[in-house]
Amino acid sequence: WGDIANWGKLTAIALIALSMTACKGTDNTVTVTIDGYGEVSDGETVCTDQCTKDLPLTWLQSQLMHTKSVTYTPTPDFGYEFFGWTKNYFYTDACQDTELCTITVEARCGDLLDFRSSGIPCGDLESTHKSVTAVFLEQGSIAQEVWNNGRACVITTSDEIRCWGISPSLENNVPTVTNPDELQMYSDVACVKDDAGLHCWGNEYYLGETQPALTAPEAFTINSGFICAIDVGQVACWGGSQDWVLPTPTLNNPTRITSVYQNVCVIDDDGVHCWGNQSDAVSDPS
């Protein structure tokens, strides 16, 4: 019986070894695009336009949870400054509020057979493809800037609006403005207030079908799925998830507005009023 047991163990080991030979590594890639005048270096090569770097992982490295990383350093041309890393198709703090950008890839099991958890080799590894844009702007050209999860918008000193986002609608549909006053953004939606009123653009779902006619918007706020603005003494809300914050209460000379998650809060002559969709939202006291 001992020989049979040993033979069974050897057979099982052989089958696992045979399965492992069928498991391939992954051809992971990182793409860096340059917007403006400057270059980035990964210590080996210098990129001035668009560069793709291969970071392959063997099957064994993937199973042992090994990763590979590449760190980029930006260098602006004369007369330019590094603005930041935008269009991040991944969520990481490694490219936030810093000039250095470290991008890490890790291949994961594409099927549910995972050697690390079940003892069965993974038969299908998924590759990782990540990208980031290094933005260089003219020195002293930024009048106002806003950031949100790898997206960014700026008002330049010449009253031009520029945006960088994962959604092309944020970057390609920026309005022409006159004397822009305030700029806000959330995810792939941005709004700016200027002499002509309030202009919003970006992801169509979050914008909603139509923006209500506003007479003289004084302040506004953007959150996940809705936009609200103070207009002629009351608050108007719209967007793909407008039901979260509708109906709006009757207010007495509102002056300030903000939003958190699915809630809106306003300060008027009677105090603070909050309403929204979340269970922990403060009920409107009016």
Backbone as CSV, one residue per row, in Angstrom:
resi,resn,N_x,N_y,N_z,CA_x,CA_y,CA_z,C_x,C_y,C_z
1,TRP,0.827,-1.210,0.000,0.000,0.000,0.000,0.861,1.259,0.000
2,GLY,2.031,1.174,0.683,2.906,2.339,0.712,3.378,2.724,-0.672
3,ASP,3.699,1.717,-1.489,4.149,2.005,-2.855,3.040,2.657,-3.671
4,ILE,1.808,2.170,-3.458,0.675,2.751,-4.197,0.452,4.206,-3.790
5,ALA,0.572,4.480,-2.495,0.388,5.851,-2.012,1.464,6.763,-2.582
6,ASN,2.694,6.266,-2.564,3.779,7.082,-3.108,3.583,7.311,-4.601
7,TRP,3.139,6.263,-5.280,2.891,6.407,-6.725,1.801,7.446,-6.989
8,GLY,0.778,7.464,-6.132,-0.282,8.462,-6.285,0.239,9.865,-6.072
9,LYS,1.109,10.032,-5.095,1.681,11.354,-4.835,2.535,11.808,-6.006
10,LEU,3.342,10.887,-6.500,4.203,11.240,-7.637,3.377,11.597,-8.865
11,THR,2.291,10.845,-9.057,1.416,11.135,-10.198,0.792,12.520,-10.064
12,ALA,0.324,12.845,-8.850,-0.286,14.157,-8.621,0.723,15.268,-8.860
13,ILE,1.954,15.076,-8.363,3.000,16.081,-8.562,3.306,16.248,-10.046
14,ALA,3.336,15.114,-10.747,3.626,15.167,-12.179,2.542,15.910,-12.939
15,LEU,1.279,15.667,-12.551,0.176,16.359,-13.216,0.226,17.852,-12.964
16,ILE,0.550,18.223,-11.712,0.647,19.647,-11.400,1.794,20.280,-12.183
17,ALA,2.929,19.566,-12.247,4.080,20.079,-12.996,3.732,20.238,-14.470
18,LEU,2.987,19.259,-15.010,2.572,19.339,-16.402,1.646,20.522,-16.631
19,SER,0.749,20.781,-15.664,-0.157,21.927,-15.783,0.619,23.228,-15.761
20,MET,1.662,23.243,-14.901,2.443,24.474,-14.783,3.156,24.812,-16.078
21,THR,3.572,23.788,-16.818,4.270,24.051,-18.073,3.346,24.678,-19.098
22,ALA,2.031,24.477,-18.924,1.066,25.054,-19.870,0.690,26.480,-19.498
23,CYS,1.077,26.901,-18.302,0.727,28.253,-17.859,1.776,29.245,-18.338
24,LYS,1.353,30.220,-19.068,2.281,31.187,-19.630,2.366,32.432,-18.758
25,GLY,3.428,33.188,-18.952,3.572,34.466,-18.274,2.715,35.513,-18.951
26,THR,2.919,36.754,-18.593,2.101,37.830,-19.163,2.987,38.934,-19.716
27,ASP,2.540,39.513,-20.817,3.250,40.629,-21.443,2.607,41.932,-21.005
28,ASN,2.947,42.383,-19.808,2.370,43.609,-19.270,3.042,44.827,-19.895
29,THR,2.260,45.898,-20.076,2.803,47.109,-20.694,2.384,48.351,-19.919
30,VAL,3.216,49.364,-20.014,2.921,50.684,-19.466,3.161,51.705,-20.576
31,THR,2.165,52.542,-20.843,2.282,53.553,-21.892,2.285,54.942,-21.274
32,VAL,3.262,55.746,-21.651,3.364,57.127,-21.174,3.234,58.060,-22.370
33,THR,2.340,59.042,-22.254,2.141,60.047,-23.299,2.567,61.411,-22.768
34,ILE,3.229,62.179,-23.609,3.675,63.525,-23.242,2.717,64.547,-23.824
35,ASP,2.197,65.440,-22.988,1.357,66.552,-23.443,2.086,67.838,-23.066
36,GLY,2.507,68.585,-24.054,3.277,69.801,-23.810,4.733,69.587,-24.178
37,TYR,5.603,70.416,-23.614,7.009,70.376,-23.972,7.840,69.953,-22.763
38,GLY,8.323,68.727,-22.857,9.127,68.151,-21.808,9.380,66.697,-22.127
39,GLU,10.020,65.993,-21.209,10.322,64.594,-21.406,10.257,63.862,-20.076
40,VAL,10.106,62.541,-20.145,10.150,61.714,-18.941,11.166,60.605,-19.165
41,SER,11.802,60.204,-18.074,12.818,59.163,-18.144,12.496,58.066,-17.137
42,ASP,12.735,56.816,-17.542,12.568,55.697,-16.618,13.908,55.163,-16.129
43,GLY,14.964,55.941,-16.365,16.300,55.528,-15.961,17.053,54.791,-17.040
44,GLU,16.313,54.296,-18.030,16.941,53.586,-19.137,16.715,54.307,-20.461
45,THR,15.487,54.781,-20.658,15.141,55.466,-21.897,14.466,56.796,-21.567
46,VAL,14.517,57.704,-22.540,13.884,59.011,-22.410,12.759,59.105,-23.425
47,CYS,11.590,59.556,-22.959,10.412,59.651,-23.817,10.057,61.115,-24.035
48,THR,9.824,61.510,-25.286,9.448,62.883,-25.613,8.103,62.967,-26.320
49,ASP,7.482,61.838,-26.597,6.189,61.854,-27.285,5.261,60.819,-26.649
50,GLN,5.363,59.565,-27.058,4.625,58.467,-26.446,5.515,57.233,-26.442
51,CYS,5.620,56.607,-25.277,6.493,55.449,-25.138,5.749,54.319,-24.445
52,THR,5.998,53.116,-24.902,5.429,51.925,-24.278,6.559,51.048,-23.763
53,LYS,6.460,50.673,-22.498,7.491,49.834,-21.887,6.883,48.489,-21.521
54,ASP,7.595,47.412,-21.879,7.143,46.065,-21.556,7.668,45.662,-20.189
55,LEU,6.762,45.115,-19.358,7.137,44.611,-18.043,6.615,43.177,-17.908
56,PRO,7.266,42.225,-18.567,6.768,40.839,-18.548,6.948,40.188,-17.186
57,LEU,6.016,39.334,-16.843,6.076,38.541,-15.618,5.982,37.071,-15.997
58,THR,6.861,36.243,-15.449,6.751,34.813,-15.688,5.558,34.274,-14.924
59,TRP,5.133,33.075,-15.289,4.010,32.471,-14.580,4.342,32.289,-13.109
60,LEU,5.574,31.857,-12.809,5.960,31.620,-11.422,5.958,32.912,-10.625
61,GLN,6.450,33.996,-11.235,6.417,35.293,-10.548,4.989,35.704,-10.222
62,SER,4.089,35.484,-11.161,2.693,35.850,-10.934,2.105,35.056,-9.785
63,GLN,2.405,33.742,-9.731,1.850,32.900,-8.690,2.399,33.243,-7.307
64,LEU,3.616,33.728,-7.263,4.228,34.101,-5.993,3.931,35.549,-5.624
65,MET,2.975,36.176,-6.367,2.535,37.547,-6.114,3.668,38.555,-6.300
66,HIS,4.599,38.235,-7.187,5.642,39.195,-7.510,5.085,40.256,-8.468
67,THR,5.618,41.430,-8.386,5.196,42.522,-9.261,6.426,43.163,-9.889
68,LYS,6.178,43.965,-10.909,7.237,44.765,-11.517,6.780,46.208,-11.559
69,SER,7.716,47.112,-11.384,7.386,48.537,-11.353,8.348,49.315,-12.236
70,VAL,7.861,50.438,-12.709,8.704,51.369,-13.440,8.421,52.768,-12.899
71,THR,9.463,53.544,-12.661,9.334,54.888,-12.110,9.774,55.913,-13.154
72,TYR,8.914,56.892,-13.389,9.196,57.924,-14.372,9.500,59.256,-13.686
73,THR,10.472,59.972,-14.248,10.851,61.289,-13.743,10.650,62.316,-14.849
74,PRO,9.864,63.385,-14.614,9.618,64.379,-15.656,10.682,65.487,-15.652
75,THR,10.963,65.989,-16.840,11.880,67.128,-16.982,11.282,68.089,-18.001
76,PRO,10.820,69.273,-17.577,10.218,70.214,-18.530,11.272,70.912,-19.390
77,ASP,10.856,71.307,-20.592,11.710,72.137,-21.428,11.789,73.540,-20.845
78,PHE,12.709,74.334,-21.365,12.868,75.710,-20.889,11.581,76.507,-21.119
79,GLY,11.136,77.212,-20.094,9.915,78.002,-20.198,8.664,77.243,-19.839
80,TYR,8.814,75.952,-19.494,7.656,75.124,-19.129,7.847,74.566,-17.716
81,GLU,6.752,74.103,-17.140,6.786,73.467,-15.832,5.961,72.196,-15.878
82,PHE,6.340,71.243,-15.027,5.587,69.995,-14.962,4.305,70.236,-14.186
83,PHE,3.152,69.941,-14.814,1.846,70.157,-14.194,1.399,68.951,-13.374
84,GLY,1.541,67.747,-13.925,1.131,66.569,-13.178,0.906,65.374,-14.085
85,TRP,0.580,64.245,-13.443,0.285,62.993,-14.141,-1.227,62.851,-14.251
86,THR,-1.726,62.791,-15.454,-3.170,62.714,-15.669,-3.520,61.462,-16.471
87,LYS,-4.838,61.291,-16.670,-5.350,60.149,-17.431,-4.873,58.825,-16.849
88,ASN,-4.810,58.736,-15.556,-4.381,57.496,-14.924,-5.475,56.442,-15.059
89,TYR,-5.200,55.380,-15.785,-6.171,54.301,-15.913,-5.960,53.278,-14.793
90,PHE,-5.630,53.784,-13.634,-5.436,52.946,-12.464,-5.499,53.861,-11.256
91,TYR,-5.832,53.304,-10.112,-5.942,54.098,-8.901,-4.733,53.823,-8.019
92,THR,-3.925,54.818,-7.825,-2.721,54.684,-7.023,-2.321,56.047,-6.505
93,ASP,-1.676,56.052,-5.346,-1.164,57.293,-4.787,0.239,57.588,-5.281
94,ALA,0.805,56.670,-6.069,2.191,56.812,-6.481,2.388,57.926,-7.505
95,CYS,1.308,58.421,-8.087,1.423,59.511,-9.059,0.624,60.726,-8.601
96,GLN,0.340,60.835,-7.328,-0.439,61.951,-6.816,0.460,62.881,-6.012
97,ASP,0.384,64.166,-6.292,1.104,65.187,-5.537,2.604,64.934,-5.499
98,THR,3.138,64.430,-6.568,4.574,64.185,-6.622,5.023,64.209,-8.074
99,GLU,6.292,64.515,-8.295,6.792,64.504,-9.657,7.111,63.090,-10.123
100,LEU,7.603,62.255,-9.217,7.907,60.884,-9.598,6.616,60.081,-9.717
101,CYS,6.560,59.220,-10.722,5.380,58.379,-10.925,5.832,56.924,-11.012
102,THR,5.410,56.118,-10.044,5.761,54.705,-10.031,4.531,53.889,-10.398
103,ILE,4.628,53.136,-11.478,3.524,52.326,-11.974,3.890,50.853,-11.787
104,THR,3.017,50.112,-11.142,3.263,48.708,-10.825,2.285,47.821,-11.584
105,VAL,2.784,46.741,-12.140,1.932,45.772,-12.820,1.994,44.446,-12.064
106,GLU,0.895,43.730,-12.083,0.817,42.407,-11.465,-0.187,41.576,-12.246
107,ALA,0.277,40.458,-12.782,-0.627,39.582,-13.513,-1.495,38.808,-12.538
108,ARG,-2.765,38.656,-12.887,-3.697,37.929,-12.032,-4.316,36.770,-12.812
109,CYS,-4.846,35.832,-12.055,-5.452,34.669,-12.704,-6.716,35.078,-13.451
110,GLY,-6.771,34.723,-14.724,-7.942,35.044,-15.504,-9.092,34.089,-15.260
111,ASP,-8.801,32.877,-14.794,-9.870,31.961,-14.410,-9.859,31.815,-12.891
112,LEU,-10.612,30.896,-12.384,-10.752,30.764,-10.935,-9.790,29.741,-10.350
113,LEU,-8.878,29.224,-11.152,-7.911,28.258,-10.667,-6.659,29.002,-10.214
114,ASP,-6.477,29.124,-8.933,-5.395,29.926,-8.382,-4.546,29.058,-7.469
115,PHE,-3.294,28.863,-7.833,-2.392,28.019,-7.072,-2.210,28.519,-5.642
116,ARG,-2.280,29.847,-5.455,-2.032,30.417,-4.131,-3.129,30.062,-3.137
117,SER,-4.350,29.915,-3.610,-5.466,29.678,-2.690,-6.002,28.250,-2.735
118,SER,-5.943,27.635,-3.892,-6.578,26.318,-4.028,-5.592,25.188,-4.237
119,GLY,-4.334,25.532,-4.507,-3.370,24.490,-4.793,-3.417,24.021,-6.228
120,ILE,-4.331,24.587,-7.017,-4.452,24.226,-8.432,-3.836,25.341,-9.269
121,PRO,-2.939,25.005,-10.185,-2.292,26.053,-10.979,-3.298,26.876,-11.772
122,CYS,-3.001,28.138,-11.910,-3.833,29.026,-12.712,-3.545,28.763,-14.180
123,GLY,-4.572,28.479,-14.940,-4.375,28.144,-16.336,-4.437,29.324,-17.285
124,ASP,-4.794,30.494,-16.783,-4.968,31.642,-17.670,-4.628,32.915,-16.903
125,LEU,-3.556,33.567,-17.288,-3.140,34.800,-16.624,-3.564,36.004,-17.445
126,GLU,-4.115,37.011,-16.768,-4.524,38.236,-17.447,-3.389,39.255,-17.408
127,SER,-3.136,39.887,-18.539,-2.098,40.909,-18.620,-2.612,42.232,-18.069
128,THR,-1.677,43.055,-17.649,-1.999,44.387,-17.151,-1.495,45.421,-18.147
129,HIS,-2.380,46.337,-18.543,-1.993,47.404,-19.464,-2.387,48.732,-18.823
130,LYS,-1.402,49.529,-18.452,-1.665,50.788,-17.772,-1.081,51.951,-18.564
131,SER,-1.669,53.130,-18.371,-1.199,54.300,-19.112,-1.331,55.541,-18.248
132,VAL,-0.526,56.526,-18.556,-0.525,57.779,-17.822,-0.002,58.872,-18.760
133,THR,-0.452,60.100,-18.537,-0.014,61.233,-19.352,0.734,62.233,-18.484
134,ALA,1.903,62.626,-18.942,2.690,63.658,-18.265,2.400,64.993,-18.934
135,VAL,1.887,65.960,-18.171,1.476,67.240,-18.728,2.480,68.325,-18.348
136,PHE,2.936,69.054,-19.358,3.826,70.200,-19.153,3.126,71.448,-19.680
137,LEU,3.078,72.497,-18.878,2.432,73.748,-19.272,3.422,74.900,-19.172
138,GLU,3.105,75.972,-19.875,3.965,77.149,-19.808,4.051,77.666,-18.378
139,GLN,5.218,78.097,-17.999,5.409,78.606,-16.648,4.495,79.804,-16.383
140,GLY,3.815,79.765,-15.232,2.958,80.879,-14.845,1.673,80.993,-15.624
141,SER,1.273,79.927,-16.340,0.076,80.019,-17.193,-1.187,79.517,-16.499
142,ILE,-1.087,79.011,-15.282,-2.244,78.428,-14.602,-2.860,79.443,-13.648
143,ALA,-4.124,79.792,-13.909,-4.847,80.702,-13.025,-5.628,79.929,-11.969
144,GLN,-6.125,78.736,-12.324,-6.888,77.905,-11.404,-6.808,76.463,-11.889
145,GLU,-6.752,75.518,-10.940,-6.694,74.106,-11.307,-7.523,73.280,-10.338
146,VAL,-8.085,72.188,-10.846,-8.840,71.236,-10.022,-8.444,69.831,-10.440
147,TRP,-8.463,68.903,-9.453,-8.079,67.521,-9.686,-9.129,66.588,-9.106
148,ASN,-9.263,65.406,-9.723,-10.127,64.374,-9.178,-9.788,63.039,-9.824
149,ASN,-9.164,62.140,-9.060,-8.885,60.774,-9.514,-8.193,60.710,-10.877
150,GLY,-7.088,61.403,-11.006,-6.326,61.336,-12.238,-6.864,62.206,-13.353
151,ARG,-7.967,62.907,-13.107,-8.483,63.872,-14.073,-8.097,65.265,-13.577
152,ALA,-7.982,66.197,-14.509,-7.619,67.556,-14.117,-8.160,68.550,-15.128
153,CYS,-8.493,69.745,-14.647,-8.882,70.857,-15.501,-8.180,72.113,-14.996
154,VAL,-7.849,73.002,-15.920,-7.223,74.266,-15.543,-7.892,75.411,-16.287
155,ILE,-7.863,76.573,-15.650,-8.140,77.831,-16.325,-6.801,78.512,-16.480
156,THR,-6.427,78.858,-17.690,-5.150,79.512,-17.924,-5.276,81.015,-17.719
157,THR,-4.154,81.666,-17.669,-4.138,83.121,-17.497,-4.723,83.847,-18.701
158,SER,-4.903,83.140,-19.811,-5.544,83.729,-20.996,-7.011,83.306,-21.092
159,ASP,-7.588,82.840,-19.959,-8.999,82.445,-19.879,-9.348,81.266,-20.779
160,GLU,-8.397,80.409,-21.017,-8.653,79.177,-21.766,-8.815,78.031,-20.769
161,ILE,-9.730,77.103,-21.081,-9.929,75.927,-20.241,-9.325,74.716,-20.942
162,ARG,-8.542,73.946,-20.170,-7.990,72.697,-20.674,-8.279,71.601,-19.662
163,CYS,-8.593,70.408,-20.169,-8.902,69.286,-19.295,-8.207,68.019,-19.794
164,TRP,-7.917,67.139,-18.843,-7.360,65.834,-19.135,-8.157,64.821,-18.332
165,GLY,-8.794,63.888,-19.036,-9.633,62.923,-18.332,-9.671,61.595,-19.043
166,ILE,-10.168,60.593,-18.331,-10.317,59.273,-18.930,-11.406,59.299,-19.996
167,SER,-12.453,60.074,-19.761,-13.525,60.211,-20.744,-13.166,61.299,-21.753
168,PRO,-13.166,60.991,-23.061,-12.855,62.018,-24.065,-13.800,63.210,-24.006
169,SER,-15.028,62.988,-23.513,-16.000,64.079,-23.470,-15.567,65.192,-22.518
170,LEU,-14.762,64.872,-21.526,-14.271,65.901,-20.611,-13.197,66.744,-21.265
171,GLU,-12.352,66.114,-22.037,-11.219,66.809,-22.647,-11.598,67.537,-23.930
172,ASN,-12.532,66.984,-24.688,-12.807,67.510,-26.026,-13.936,68.536,-26.085
173,ASN,-14.739,68.638,-25.015,-15.920,69.501,-25.080,-15.834,70.723,-24.167
174,VAL,-14.636,71.204,-23.907,-14.492,72.354,-23.014,-15.118,73.593,-23.671
175,PRO,-15.817,74.412,-22.888,-16.482,75.589,-23.454,-15.528,76.765,-23.627
176,THR,-15.936,77.689,-24.450,-15.249,78.976,-24.554,-15.888,79.924,-23.550
177,VAL,-15.090,80.552,-22.699,-15.628,81.348,-21.600,-15.082,82.770,-21.622
178,THR,-15.788,83.642,-20.889,-15.377,85.038,-20.739,-15.308,85.366,-19.253
179,ASN,-14.129,85.750,-18.808,-13.910,86.053,-17.390,-14.368,84.924,-16.479
180,PRO,-13.812,83.739,-16.641,-14.214,82.616,-15.785,-13.902,82.909,-14.322
181,ASP,-14.837,82.504,-13.465,-14.731,82.840,-12.043,-14.410,81.621,-11.196
182,GLU,-15.127,80.530,-11.388,-14.945,79.347,-10.557,-15.028,78.093,-11.408
183,LEU,-14.142,77.148,-11.102,-14.073,75.888,-11.837,-14.153,74.740,-10.840
184,GLN,-15.030,73.769,-11.122,-15.146,72.568,-10.295,-15.244,71.342,-11.196
185,MET,-14.858,70.185,-10.646,-15.008,68.948,-11.398,-15.195,67.795,-10.430
186,TYR,-15.851,66.749,-10.912,-16.002,65.505,-10.175,-16.024,64.385,-11.193
187,SER,-15.084,63.482,-11.092,-14.971,62.387,-12.043,-14.837,62.973,-13.454
188,ASP,-15.715,62.623,-14.369,-15.601,63.097,-15.750,-16.587,64.204,-16.069
189,VAL,-16.933,65.031,-15.084,-17.818,66.183,-15.289,-17.154,67.426,-14.700
190,ALA,-17.250,68.528,-15.417,-16.715,69.792,-14.926,-17.699,70.908,-15.218
191,CYS,-17.690,71.943,-14.390,-18.511,73.130,-14.592,-17.661,74.366,-14.314
192,VAL,-17.936,75.420,-15.027,-17.256,76.686,-14.801,-18.281,77.810,-14.879
193,LYS,-18.129,78.783,-14.012,-19.016,79.947,-14.010,-18.264,81.135,-14.591
194,ASP,-18.905,81.841,-15.532,-18.290,83.025,-16.127,-19.351,84.101,-16.298
195,ASP,-19.057,85.130,-17.088,-19.986,86.249,-17.262,-21.315,85.820,-17.865
196,ALA,-21.308,84.718,-18.624,-22.531,84.279,-19.306,-23.347,83.302,-18.480
197,GLY,-22.818,82.828,-17.358,-23.575,81.892,-16.538,-22.749,80.671,-16.166
198,LEU,-23.412,79.514,-16.131,-22.768,78.276,-15.729,-22.689,77.326,-16.916
199,HIS,-21.491,76.829,-17.188,-21.266,75.905,-18.295,-20.795,74.575,-17.728
200,CYS,-21.453,73.481,-18.111,-21.079,72.152,-17.641,-20.861,71.236,-18.842
201,TRP,-19.894,70.330,-18.725,-19.599,69.413,-19.819,-18.959,68.150,-19.247
202,GLY,-18.869,67.123,-20.120,-18.254,65.870,-19.699,-19.150,64.681,-19.961
203,ASN,-19.099,63.700,-19.077,-19.853,62.469,-19.221,-21.352,62.751,-19.310
204,GLU,-21.976,62.290,-20.389,-23.390,62.623,-20.634,-24.322,62.046,-19.578
205,TYR,-23.992,60.873,-19.049,-24.879,60.280,-18.057,-24.924,61.153,-16.803
206,TYR,-23.774,61.568,-16.332,-23.736,62.358,-15.106,-24.292,63.765,-15.320
207,LEU,-24.209,64.258,-16.550,-24.761,65.579,-16.838,-26.289,65.549,-16.876
208,GLY,-26.855,64.409,-17.224,-28.296,64.336,-17.394,-28.691,64.791,-18.784
209,GLU,-29.971,64.705,-19.076,-30.442,65.036,-20.418,-30.377,66.532,-20.696
210,THR,-30.775,67.357,-19.726,-30.769,68.806,-19.942,-30.366,69.531,-18.665
211,GLN,-29.743,70.674,-18.856,-29.460,71.562,-17.730,-30.583,72.585,-17.656
212,PRO,-31.167,72.799,-16.482,-32.257,73.779,-16.395,-31.784,75.181,-16.734
213,ALA,-32.714,75.994,-17.211,-32.377,77.376,-17.523,-32.088,78.128,-16.223
214,LEU,-30.904,78.713,-16.122,-30.497,79.454,-14.939,-30.439,80.940,-15.264
215,THR,-30.953,81.748,-14.348,-30.990,83.193,-14.580,-29.687,83.867,-14.176
216,ALA,-29.256,83.622,-12.958,-28.030,84.251,-12.459,-27.401,83.336,-11.411
217,PRO,-26.789,82.238,-11.825,-26.205,81.305,-10.858,-25.104,81.972,-10.041
218,GLU,-25.198,81.793,-8.719,-24.241,82.440,-7.826,-23.183,81.467,-7.321
219,ALA,-23.567,80.231,-7.051,-22.651,79.215,-6.556,-23.169,77.853,-6.984
220,PHE,-22.284,76.856,-7.022,-22.702,75.533,-7.473,-21.828,74.465,-6.829
221,THR,-22.258,73.225,-6.982,-21.500,72.092,-6.473,-21.718,70.903,-7.397
222,ILE,-20.689,70.060,-7.537,-20.759,68.858,-8.374,-20.443,67.653,-7.504
223,ASN,-21.188,66.578,-7.698,-20.874,65.346,-7.003,-21.168,64.174,-7.919
224,SER,-21.162,62.984,-7.381,-21.312,61.787,-8.188,-22.723,61.668,-8.746
225,GLY,-22.938,62.151,-9.952,-24.217,61.976,-10.623,-25.154,63.163,-10.590
226,PHE,-24.763,64.281,-9.955,-25.662,65.435,-9.959,-24.880,66.733,-9.809
227,ILE,-25.547,67.801,-10.205,-25.024,69.167,-10.083,-26.120,70.011,-9.465
228,CYS,-25.780,70.863,-8.521,-26.753,71.771,-7.908,-26.188,73.189,-7.925
229,ALA,-27.064,74.167,-8.170,-26.631,75.559,-8.229,-27.629,76.456,-7.513
230,ILE,-27.114,77.471,-6.850,-27.964,78.511,-6.260,-28.290,79.507,-7.366
231,ASP,-29.578,79.713,-7.598,-30.004,80.595,-8.681,-31.261,81.362,-8.252
232,VAL,-31.164,82.662,-8.193,-32.280,83.538,-7.848,-32.933,83.094,-6.532
233,GLY,-32.128,82.897,-5.531,-32.650,82.628,-4.194,-33.100,81.213,-3.919
234,GLN,-32.953,80.295,-4.880,-33.339,78.901,-4.664,-32.249,77.986,-5.233
235,VAL,-32.432,76.678,-5.028,-31.448,75.712,-5.513,-32.065,74.856,-6.610
236,ALA,-31.361,74.743,-7.720,-31.765,73.864,-8.823,-30.757,72.724,-8.925
237,CYS,-31.243,71.493,-9.100,-30.381,70.318,-9.217,-30.735,69.530,-10.474
238,TRP,-29.742,68.943,-11.097,-29.960,68.123,-12.279,-28.817,67.117,-12.407
239,GLY,-28.961,66.184,-13.353,-27.944,65.173,-13.599,-28.539,63.787,-13.672
240,GLY,-27.714,62.797,-14.012,-28.189,61.438,-14.163,-28.748,60.846,-12.880
241,SER,-28.242,61.313,-11.726,-28.733,60.825,-10.431,-29.411,61.940,-9.649
242,GLN,-30.132,62.794,-10.342,-30.763,63.944,-9.703,-31.800,63.541,-8.658
243,ASP,-32.372,62.341,-8.803,-33.385,61.897,-7.840,-32.834,61.792,-6.429
244,TRP,-31.523,61.648,-6.310,-30.931,61.601,-4.977,-31.178,62.890,-4.205
245,VAL,-31.215,64.024,-4.911,-31.268,65.324,-4.230,-32.510,66.130,-4.606
246,LEU,-33.500,65.469,-5.170,-34.766,66.128,-5.482,-35.882,65.506,-4.663
247,PRO,-36.889,66.309,-4.260,-37.009,67.745,-4.512,-36.117,68.568,-3.579
248,THR,-35.841,69.789,-3.979,-35.054,70.689,-3.137,-35.995,71.455,-2.214
249,PRO,-35.534,71.799,-1.009,-36.402,72.515,-0.071,-36.534,73.992,-0.440
250,THR,-37.530,74.639,0.138,-37.679,76.093,-0.004,-36.669,76.765,0.920
251,LEU,-35.914,77.701,0.383,-34.818,78.316,1.136,-35.011,79.816,1.238
252,ASN,-34.302,80.404,2.199,-34.393,81.836,2.464,-33.026,82.487,2.228
253,ASN,-32.851,82.956,1.009,-31.614,83.650,0.628,-30.375,82.768,0.819
254,PRO,-30.277,81.633,0.142,-29.097,80.781,0.254,-27.858,81.469,-0.310
255,THR,-26.736,81.258,0.362,-25.494,81.918,-0.065,-24.359,80.937,-0.329
256,ARG,-24.384,79.784,0.317,-23.307,78.806,0.145,-23.902,77.421,-0.054
257,ILE,-23.205,76.603,-0.876,-23.698,75.266,-1.175,-22.518,74.317,-1.301
258,THR,-22.718,73.089,-0.838,-21.702,72.052,-0.986,-22.397,70.703,-1.050
259,SER,-21.653,69.663,-1.387,-22.223,68.316,-1.469,-21.203,67.305,-1.004
260,VAL,-21.714,66.247,-0.357,-20.883,65.144,0.090,-21.608,63.851,-0.235
261,TYR,-20.963,62.999,-1.055,-21.595,61.763,-1.497,-22.952,62.072,-2.146
262,GLN,-24.039,61.599,-1.557,-25.354,61.802,-2.160,-26.164,62.846,-1.398
263,ASN,-25.480,63.758,-0.725,-26.143,64.795,0.066,-25.755,66.185,-0.413
264,VAL,-26.657,67.133,-0.183,-26.392,68.546,-0.458,-26.651,69.336,0.811
265,CYS,-25.790,70.303,1.082,-25.983,71.202,2.222,-25.885,72.648,1.752
266,VAL,-26.775,73.483,2.321,-26.839,74.897,1.953,-26.915,75.734,3.226
267,ILE,-26.284,76.887,3.187,-26.429,77.871,4.262,-27.285,79.019,3.740
268,ASP,-28.363,79.334,4.470,-29.180,80.489,4.126,-29.410,81.324,5.385
269,ASP,-30.310,82.280,5.318,-30.533,83.177,6.458,-31.096,82.457,7.682
270,ASP,-31.661,81.268,7.495,-32.233,80.523,8.613,-31.274,79.489,9.199
271,GLY,-30.106,79.311,8.569,-29.144,78.349,9.097,-28.681,77.368,8.034
272,VAL,-28.445,76.117,8.464,-27.925,75.073,7.584,-29.041,74.091,7.219
273,HIS,-29.154,73.775,5.957,-30.156,72.821,5.462,-29.427,71.733,4.680
274,CYS,-29.675,70.480,5.003,-29.058,69.354,4.298,-30.130,68.354,3.894
275,TRP,-29.967,67.772,2.756,-30.885,66.737,2.302,-30.142,65.832,1.313
276,GLY,-30.713,64.637,1.083,-30.070,63.740,0.141,-30.605,62.329,0.236
277,ASN,-29.903,61.417,-0.384,-30.372,60.047,-0.542,-29.847,59.108,0.522
278,GLN,-28.748,59.453,1.165,-28.161,58.552,2.139,-28.939,58.506,3.432
279,SER,-28.869,57.370,4.093,-29.623,57.202,5.345,-29.103,58.090,6.447
280,ASP,-27.846,58.496,6.373,-27.295,59.335,7.417,-27.369,60.816,7.066
281,ALA,-28.085,61.153,5.980,-28.210,62.552,5.600,-29.019,63.317,6.642
282,VAL,-28.650,64.558,6.840,-29.356,65.411,7.794,-30.638,65.882,7.148
283,SER,-31.747,65.732,7.833,-33.038,66.165,7.290,-33.101,67.679,7.241
284,ASP,-33.770,68.166,6.234,-33.951,69.614,6.102,-34.850,70.116,7.217
285,PRO,-34.394,71.105,7.995,-35.163,71.567,9.141,-36.295,72.508,8.781
286,SER,-36.395,72.951,7.544,-37.406,73.951,7.215,-38.790,73.319,7.087
